[in-house]
Amino acid sequence: MNIKNYILTLATVGLLTTGCKKGFFDINVSPNNPAEATPALVLPSAVAGSAFVFGGYYQAVGAYWTQQYAQSAGASQWADWESYNLTDNDFDRQFTTLYAGALYDYKYVKDKASAASSWKFYAIAGLMQAYTFQVLADLYDKIPFTEALNGTGTLQPKYDDGQAVYDGLLAMIDDALSKDLSSASVPNPGTTDVIFGGDMGKWRQFANTLKLKIYLRYVNVDANKYSTQIKALLAENNFLTSDAAFTSFKAEQTGANPFYNTFVDRLAGNVIANTTLMSWLTEHSDPRRNGIYKASETGSTWASLNSGQYLTATGTIKSFATPNIGSTYPVYFFTKEEVLFLIAEAEARYGSAANAKTAFDAGVKASFDSYSLGGSAIVYPYNGVPSIIEQKWVASTNKRSLEAFFDYNRTGYPAGIFTRPPTSIWSGNDRPKRFFFAASERKSNSNTPQRVDLNVPVWWAKQ
């Protein structure tokens, strides 16, 4: 399923639903198209919708704000991101795309699947809907949730607090897992499940992994709130052991990886390696550098820039190392190494130091394995949560950079490594901790909260 087909399917379903504006496309229905889209048709487009946003703009801004990427000399397309100089219009399209596309498609699948007792489709859609809502809640703190996706029934949904959204997400995950997923009479999604091919065992692992990630968001709010549940998950040890990724891309413009399509192909000349991460990799003689970045075409092989340095640097993008992301590069919802680092952190906080180190070492090796460097894996020193999050930051590059952004705001790690961009709009060392509420919401939904500054922490963040 490529992005072109995703848009076609959305039109076939004929539904347009943002956080606040609920209506319908006026389209002519072809006799060659089905009168009603089935869960098997809509589910792949929903997942593609999430992948399109998470693997594109969200991946890029996460990498800029965790200093994995930098703005190239001789260009300025994303310079405002480095300067933290955002407006309400930034990421407005992505917010609308998720509500109008992916989130509503997941609801559509759930509704149709529930009516037909097609519980495998129902569970997959519910878990991906919870996953997508969580990313939005982490970015905006407050989002339309309990009153969202109701069509014309609620034209101006209220915004729920992030912690209330989290309570709802946990209930959504439990609801997905409560259905009969083993009966032979329940249709198997097969290849229409573009992540796990209908393997419901892996979806249970996905659910456990998502729960663990959600529970760990509470460490600064109420560290003991979910300690019992975390210990139970660790004891069960039924987490993902492989990547959860969208891989259905093609080496063509309409079907390419969204980061490649926008930041490499269409708006080329801007995104290069950031000196913060490049220096870390070089200082540790870490061979992952050769997998994370592509060497520069001219000049120094691994040239990079600090955030904001593009103003004084010379050269073009050919003078610098660049992210190693091609047209068919996957969009990751979880990586194997990320899951191991989640387990390591949970063990460090709620379990055994020995188990934490074992998971940490396995996470580092899994990161190396992802670049076919298993035999060259470095045994990095283990020093509890700081070392876990630092390695998680490195491993997230090109894959899960937005999660590294969340991790820093949640834990403060990696500590003392990020530089202050000389172009920063703030005089101190403040960094972004959220997005502005979308401009389209402010114009059409009177329940949109008042503007909150970017450097104000979300509810679970380290103050």
Secondary structure per residue as TSV (DSSP state, phi and psi in degrees):
chain	resnum	aa	ss	phi	psi
A	1	M	-	360.0	114.8
A	2	N	-	-99.7	176.2
A	3	I	H	-64.2	-33.9
A	4	K	H	-60.9	-44.9
A	5	N	H	-67.2	-32.3
A	6	Y	H	-60.2	-45.7
A	7	I	H	-66.2	-39.6
A	8	L	H	-62.2	-42.8
A	9	T	H	-65.5	-40.6
A	10	L	H	-58.5	-41.3
A	11	A	H	-67.3	-36.5
A	12	T	H	-62.6	-44.1
A	13	V	H	-63.0	-36.0
A	14	G	T	75.8	30.4
A	15	L	E	-124.2	132.3
A	16	L	E	-124.9	112.6
A	17	T	E	-141.0	108.4
A	18	T	-	-95.5	-173.0
A	19	G	S	-59.6	-27.2
A	20	C	S	-131.4	-21.5
A	21	K	-	-111.5	117.8
A	22	K	E	-119.6	122.9
A	23	G	E	-163.6	-157.2
A	24	F	E	-139.1	148.6
A	25	F	-	-73.2	142.2
A	26	D	-	-93.4	106.5
A	27	I	-	-131.6	156.4
A	28	N	-	-88.9	127.5
A	29	V	-	-88.5	119.9
A	30	S	-	-74.4	140.8
A	31	P	T	-65.6	-15.4
A	32	N	T	-84.0	-9.1
A	33	N	S	-100.5	150.5
A	34	P	-	-66.3	145.7
A	35	A	S	-68.7	-28.6
A	36	E	S	-139.6	127.0
A	37	A	-	-73.1	139.2
A	38	T	-	-92.8	161.0
A	39	P	H	-54.0	-37.2
A	40	A	H	-64.3	-29.6
A	41	L	H	-81.8	-38.2
A	42	V	H	-85.7	-32.6
A	43	L	H	-56.5	-47.3
A	44	P	H	-61.0	-35.5
A	45	S	H	-69.8	-33.2
A	46	A	H	-64.6	-46.8
A	47	V	H	-63.8	-40.0
A	48	A	H	-61.5	-36.0
A	49	G	H	-64.3	-43.8
A	50	S	H	-63.0	-44.7
A	51	A	H	-62.9	-38.5
A	52	F	H	-59.3	-41.1
A	53	V	H	-81.6	-48.0
A	54	F	H	-66.3	-35.9
A	55	G	T	-88.6	-4.3
A	56	G	T	-107.0	-102.2
A	57	Y	H	-63.5	-38.0
A	58	Y	H	-68.7	-38.0
A	59	Q	H	-62.1	-43.5
A	60	A	H	-66.9	-48.6
A	61	V	H	-67.2	-34.4
A	62	G	H	-61.1	-39.4
A	63	A	H	-72.5	-34.9
A	64	Y	H	-66.0	-42.3
A	65	W	H	-81.3	-9.9
A	66	T	T	-110.9	14.1
A	67	Q	T	55.3	44.1
A	68	Q	S	-94.3	-32.7
A	69	Y	E	-117.1	158.6
A	70	A	E	-140.2	161.3
A	71	Q	E	-76.3	131.7
A	72	S	-	-73.5	152.1
A	73	A	T	-64.7	152.4
A	74	G	T	77.2	9.7
A	75	A	-	-153.8	168.3
A	76	S	-	-153.6	20.7
A	77	Q	T	-56.0	-40.8
A	78	W	T	-115.2	22.1
A	79	A	H	-62.2	-35.0
A	80	D	H	-65.0	-31.0
A	81	W	H	-62.6	-44.0
A	82	E	H	-64.7	-30.2
A	83	S	H	-87.4	-4.3
A	84	Y	T	63.0	28.5
A	85	N	-	-99.8	68.3
A	86	L	-	-91.9	161.9
A	87	T	-	-124.3	174.9
A	88	D	T	-63.7	-21.1
A	89	N	T	-81.4	-19.4
A	90	D	T	-65.8	128.7
A	91	F	T	68.6	12.1
A	92	D	H	-61.8	-45.9
A	93	R	H	-62.0	-38.5
A	94	Q	H	-67.7	-40.8
A	95	F	H	-58.4	-48.5
A	96	T	H	-66.0	-40.7
A	97	T	H	-60.0	-41.7
A	98	L	I	-68.3	-42.2
A	99	Y	I	-73.3	-43.5
A	100	A	I	-75.1	-27.1
A	101	G	I	-106.8	-85.8
A	102	A	I	-58.1	-52.3
A	103	L	I	-64.7	-40.4
A	104	Y	H	-70.3	-37.3
A	105	D	H	-61.1	-41.7
A	106	Y	H	-60.8	-42.4
A	107	K	H	-62.5	-42.3
A	108	Y	H	-59.2	-46.0
A	109	V	H	-61.4	-44.8
A	110	K	H	-61.1	-44.2
A	111	D	H	-63.6	-47.7
A	112	K	H	-67.4	-40.4
A	113	A	H	-67.6	-38.0
A	114	S	H	-63.9	-42.6
A	115	A	H	-62.4	-29.7
A	116	A	T	-101.9	5.9
A	117	S	T	55.0	34.2
A	118	S	-	-91.1	76.3
A	119	W	H	-73.6	-22.4
A	120	K	H	-69.8	-44.1
A	121	F	H	-61.4	-42.5
A	122	Y	H	-58.7	-46.3
A	123	A	H	-65.9	-44.3
A	124	I	H	-62.5	-45.9
A	125	A	H	-64.1	-39.7
A	126	G	H	-65.4	-40.8
A	127	L	H	-69.3	-41.0
A	128	M	H	-71.6	-31.0
A	129	Q	H	-66.1	-42.5
A	130	A	H	-62.3	-43.0
A	131	Y	H	-59.5	-45.2
A	132	T	H	-69.0	-43.3
A	133	F	H	-59.9	-37.5
A	134	Q	H	-64.5	-42.0
A	135	V	H	-59.7	-43.7
A	136	L	H	-65.1	-41.9
A	137	A	H	-62.8	-36.8
A	138	D	H	-69.7	-28.8
A	139	L	H	-84.4	-35.0
A	140	Y	H	-111.4	-12.6
A	141	D	S	73.7	-50.9
A	142	K	S	-120.5	135.4
A	143	I	E	-143.9	158.4
A	144	P	E	-64.8	125.5
A	145	F	-	-138.6	-70.8
A	146	T	T	-65.4	-28.8
A	147	E	T	-107.7	7.3
A	148	A	T	-80.5	158.5
A	149	L	T	66.2	25.2
A	150	N	-	-96.6	12.7
A	151	G	G	63.7	-142.9
A	152	T	G	-71.4	-6.6
A	153	G	G	-68.3	-28.8
A	154	T	-	-140.3	94.1
A	155	L	S	-77.2	-25.3
A	156	Q	S	-131.4	78.4
A	157	P	-	-67.9	149.3
A	158	K	-	-72.5	160.1
A	159	Y	E	-97.0	125.7
A	160	D	E	-92.5	145.0
A	161	D	-	-61.4	149.3
A	162	G	H	-55.5	-40.2
A	163	Q	H	-68.7	-35.0
A	164	A	H	-67.4	-37.1
A	165	V	H	-60.7	-44.3
A	166	Y	H	-60.2	-41.3
A	167	D	H	-58.7	-42.0
A	168	G	H	-66.7	-35.1
A	169	L	H	-65.9	-42.9
A	170	L	H	-62.7	-39.2
A	171	A	H	-65.8	-36.9
A	172	M	H	-65.0	-40.5
A	173	I	H	-65.8	-45.4
A	174	D	H	-61.9	-39.0
A	175	D	H	-62.7	-42.4
A	176	A	H	-61.8	-39.6
A	177	L	H	-81.7	-11.8
A	178	S	T	-79.5	-11.1
A	179	K	S	-82.3	162.8
A	180	D	-	-79.0	103.5
A	181	L	-	-102.3	-0.2
A	182	S	S	-107.8	-15.2
A	183	S	-	-63.2	138.0
A	184	A	T	-67.1	-18.7
A	185	S	T	-82.2	-10.6
A	186	V	S	-83.8	122.5
A	187	P	-	-56.3	138.0
A	188	N	-	-91.0	127.7
A	189	P	-	-62.6	-26.6
A	190	G	G	54.9	-132.8
A	191	T	G	-73.1	-11.1
A	192	T	G	-72.6	-15.3
A	193	D	S	-86.2	97.9
A	194	V	T	-81.0	2.2
A	195	I	T	-102.6	-52.6
A	196	F	T	-121.9	7.6
A	197	G	T	61.6	30.1
A	198	G	T	85.2	7.8
A	199	D	-	-78.1	100.6
A	200	M	H	-74.2	-21.2
A	201	G	H	-61.8	-40.4
A	202	K	H	-69.8	-32.2
A	203	W	H	-68.8	-32.5
A	204	R	H	-64.5	-40.7
A	205	Q	H	-63.9	-40.5
A	206	F	H	-58.8	-45.6
A	207	A	H	-62.0	-44.4
A	208	N	H	-63.4	-39.5
A	209	T	H	-66.0	-43.5
A	210	L	H	-63.4	-40.9
A	211	K	H	-60.6	-43.8
A	212	L	H	-61.7	-42.2
A	213	K	H	-62.0	-43.1
A	214	I	H	-63.5	-46.0
A	215	Y	H	-59.3	-39.5
A	216	L	H	-71.6	-14.1
A	217	R	T	-67.3	-17.3
A	218	Y	T	-88.6	2.9
A	219	V	T	-62.0	-27.5
A	220	N	T	-94.5	-8.8
A	221	V	T	-101.7	-54.3
A	222	D	-	-154.9	89.8
A	223	A	T	-61.1	-23.0
A	224	N	T	-97.7	-3.9
A	225	K	T	-55.0	-43.9
A	226	Y	T	-119.1	25.4
A	227	S	H	-61.2	-40.3
A	228	T	H	-63.4	-44.4
A	229	Q	H	-66.7	-38.5
A	230	I	H	-63.7	-44.9
A	231	K	H	-62.7	-36.7
A	232	A	H	-66.3	-41.7
A	233	L	H	-63.7	-41.7
A	234	L	H	-63.6	-39.4
A	235	A	H	-67.6	-39.5
A	236	E	H	-68.6	-37.5
A	237	N	T	52.2	48.7
A	238	N	-	-117.4	65.6
A	239	F	-	-104.7	170.2
A	240	L	-	-59.3	136.9
A	241	T	-	-115.3	7.8
A	242	S	S	-146.5	170.9
A	243	D	-	-65.9	146.7
A	244	A	E	-108.4	108.4
A	245	A	E	-146.1	153.5
A	246	F	E	-96.6	119.5
A	247	T	-	-120.4	5.7
A	248	S	-	-84.8	57.9
A	249	F	-	-108.0	158.5
A	250	K	-	-127.5	155.6
A	251	A	S	-81.2	57.3
A	252	E	S	-149.4	157.5
A	253	Q	G	-59.7	-41.1
A	254	T	G	-77.8	-10.7
A	255	G	G	-127.4	15.2
A	256	A	S	-83.1	161.6
A	257	N	-	-50.3	135.0
A	258	P	H	-64.8	-33.2
A	259	F	H	-66.3	-47.6
A	260	Y	I	-59.7	-45.0
A	261	N	I	-59.9	-41.6
A	262	T	I	-90.3	-50.2
A	263	F	I	-93.0	-15.9
A	264	V	I	-110.1	-45.7
A	265	D	I	-89.5	-60.2
A	266	R	I	-75.6	-43.2
A	267	L	T	-117.1	56.9
A	268	A	-	-68.1	160.1
A	269	G	S	99.7	5.3
A	270	N	-	-116.7	-42.6
A	271	V	E	-95.7	119.8
A	272	I	E	-131.9	177.7
A	273	A	E	-69.7	141.2
A	274	N	B	-92.1	138.4
A	275	T	H	-62.2	-28.4
A	276	T	H	-57.6	-53.4
A	277	L	H	-76.8	-39.3
A	278	M	H	-58.7	-43.3
A	279	S	H	-64.0	-39.7
A	280	W	H	-60.5	-47.6
A	281	L	H	-64.2	-41.3
A	282	T	H	-68.4	-43.7
A	283	E	H	-63.1	-31.0
A	284	H	T	-94.1	5.7
A	285	S	T	48.1	43.8
A	286	D	-	-87.6	116.3
A	287	P	T	-70.4	-7.6
A	288	R	T	-63.0	-19.6
A	289	R	H	-51.7	-40.7
A	290	N	H	-71.5	-19.1
A	291	G	H	-94.0	-34.4
A	292	I	H	-72.7	-40.9
A	293	Y	E	-120.0	154.4
A	294	K	E	-97.8	136.9
A	295	A	-	-62.1	153.1
A	296	S	-	-65.3	155.4
A	297	E	S	-82.2	-27.2
A	298	T	S	-135.2	157.5
A	299	G	S	71.9	-151.2
A	300	S	S	-62.1	133.2
A	301	T	T	-57.7	-42.7
A	302	W	T	-116.3	38.7
A	303	A	-	-63.9	144.4
A	304	S	-	-150.0	173.9
A	305	L	B	-132.6	150.0
A	306	N	-	-74.7	159.8
A	307	S	T	-57.0	130.0
A	308	G	T	84.0	-5.0
A	309	Q	G	-79.5	-10.2
A	310	Y	G	-57.7	-26.1
A	311	L	G	-65.6	-32.8
A	312	T	T	-108.1	-9.1
A	313	A	-	-82.8	160.0
A	314	T	-	-116.8	166.6
A	315	G	S	105.9	-173.8
A	316	T	-	-127.6	-176.3
A	317	I	G	-60.2	-25.6
A	318	K	G	-67.2	-16.2
A	319	S	G	-84.8	-3.3
A	320	F	S	-131.2	157.4
A	321	A	-	-69.0	150.3
A	322	T	E	-133.2	159.2
A	323	P	E	-58.3	137.3
A	324	N	-	-90.5	70.9
A	325	I	-	-124.8	119.2
A	326	G	-	-101.2	-176.4
A	327	S	T	-66.2	-28.0
A	328	T	T	-108.6	16.1
A	329	Y	-	-63.2	136.0
A	330	P	-	-67.0	160.0
A	331	V	E	-103.8	123.5
A	332	Y	E	-97.9	132.7
A	333	F	E	-93.8	-37.4
A	334	F	E	-143.3	146.8
A	335	T	-	-109.4	158.2
A	336	K	H	-57.4	-43.1
A	337	E	H	-68.6	-36.7
A	338	E	H	-60.8	-42.9
A	339	V	H	-61.8	-42.6
A	340	L	H	-64.4	-36.3
A	341	F	H	-71.3	-33.4
A	342	L	H	-61.8	-45.2
A	343	I	H	-62.5	-42.6
A	344	A	H	-60.4	-43.9
A	345	E	H	-65.0	-42.5
A	346	A	H	-62.5	-40.5
A	347	E	H	-65.8	-41.1
A	348	A	H	-62.9	-35.5
A	349	R	H	-90.1	-32.7
A	350	Y	H	-129.0	-4.3
A	351	G	S	-128.7	-124.9
A	352	S	-	-110.0	135.5
A	353	A	H	-62.6	-37.2
A	354	A	H	-65.5	-43.7
A	355	N	H	-65.3	-35.6
A	356	A	H	-62.6	-45.2
A	357	K	H	-64.9	-39.1
A	358	T	H	-61.6	-45.3
A	359	A	H	-67.6	-36.9
A	360	F	H	-60.6	-50.6
A	361	D	H	-59.9	-40.5
A	362	A	H	-66.5	-35.3
A	363	G	H	-65.7	-42.7
A	364	V	H	-61.3	-46.1
A	365	K	H	-64.2	-39.4
A	366	A	H	-62.5	-36.5
A	367	S	H	-63.3	-44.4
A	368	F	H	-63.7	-42.3
A	369	D	H	-59.2	-34.0
A	370	S	T	-65.4	-17.9
A	371	Y	T	-108.7	17.3
A	372	S	T	57.8	40.5
A	373	L	-	-120.7	22.9
A	374	G	G	-53.2	-39.5
A	375	G	G	-71.9	-13.6
A	376	S	G	-106.2	9.1
A	377	A	-	-59.1	137.5
A	378	I	-	-92.4	136.6
A	379	V	-	-86.4	96.9
A	380	Y	-	-80.9	146.7
A	381	P	-	-64.2	142.6
A	382	Y	-	-104.4	127.0
A	383	N	-	-137.4	45.8
A	384	G	S	73.7	-153.2
A	385	V	H	-57.0	-41.4
A	386	P	H	-55.8	-43.0
A	387	S	H	-73.0	-32.4
A	388	I	H	-62.5	-50.2
A	389	I	H	-69.2	-34.1
A	390	E	H	-62.5	-46.6
A	391	Q	H	-67.8	-34.0
A	392	K	H	-64.5	-37.5
A	393	W	H	-61.4	-47.6
A	394	V	H	-60.8	-48.6
A	395	A	H	-67.1	-21.8
A	396	S	H	-77.1	-14.2
A	397	T	T	-57.9	132.7
A	398	N	T	72.4	-9.4
A	399	K	T	-118.5	-53.7
A	400	R	S	-140.4	46.3
A	401	S	H	-62.9	-34.1
A	402	L	H	-63.5	-35.0
A	403	E	H	-67.4	-33.3
A	404	A	H	-63.5	-36.8
A	405	F	H	-61.6	-46.4
A	406	F	H	-63.3	-41.6
A	407	D	H	-60.9	-40.9
A	408	Y	H	-64.7	-44.0
A	409	N	H	-66.1	-27.5
A	410	R	H	-83.6	-36.6
A	411	T	H	-116.5	-22.1
A	412	G	-	81.4	8.3
A	413	Y	-	-115.2	148.9
A	414	P	S	-70.3	135.1
A	415	A	T	-86.4	142.0
A	416	G	T	65.9	19.8
A	417	I	-	-109.0	-27.5
A	418	F	-	-82.9	138.8
A	419	T	-	-94.6	155.9
A	420	R	-	-84.7	120.0
A	421	P	-	-62.4	131.5
A	422	P	T	-62.2	-16.5
A	423	T	T	-93.9	2.6
A	424	S	-	-56.7	140.4
A	425	I	S	-76.1	-10.4
A	426	W	S	-103.8	143.7
A	427	S	S	-76.8	-30.2
A	428	G	S	-92.9	-153.2
A	429	N	S	-99.1	20.7
A	430	D	-	-59.1	146.1
A	431	R	-	-131.2	160.6
A	432	P	-	-63.5	147.2
A	433	K	-	-133.0	1.9
A	434	R	S	-168.1	179.0
A	435	F	-	-105.2	157.9
A	436	F	-	-70.8	150.6
A	437	F	-	-62.5	142.2
A	438	A	-	-62.2	139.7
A	439	A	H	-61.2	-38.5
A	440	S	H	-64.2	-34.1
A	441	E	H	-67.9	-43.6
A	442	R	H	-61.9	-32.8
A	443	K	H	-76.6	-28.6
A	444	S	H	-120.5	-12.2
A	445	N	-	-123.5	108.0
A	446	S	T	-66.6	-12.8
A	447	N	T	-86.2	-0.9
A	448	T	-	-63.2	129.1
A	449	P	-	-62.9	162.4
A	450	Q	-	-62.9	153.8
A	451	R	-	-59.0	137.0
A	452	V	-	-119.7	134.5
A	453	D	-	-60.8	149.9
A	454	L	T	-61.9	-27.1
A	455	N	T	-92.1	11.8
A	456	V	S	-89.3	123.9
A	457	P	-	-63.4	148.7
A	458	V	-	-75.6	174.7
A	459	W	T	-61.4	-30.2
A	460	W	T	-97.6	-2.1
A	461	A	S	-76.3	154.3
A	462	K	-	-65.9	127.4
A	463	Q	-	-76.5	360.0
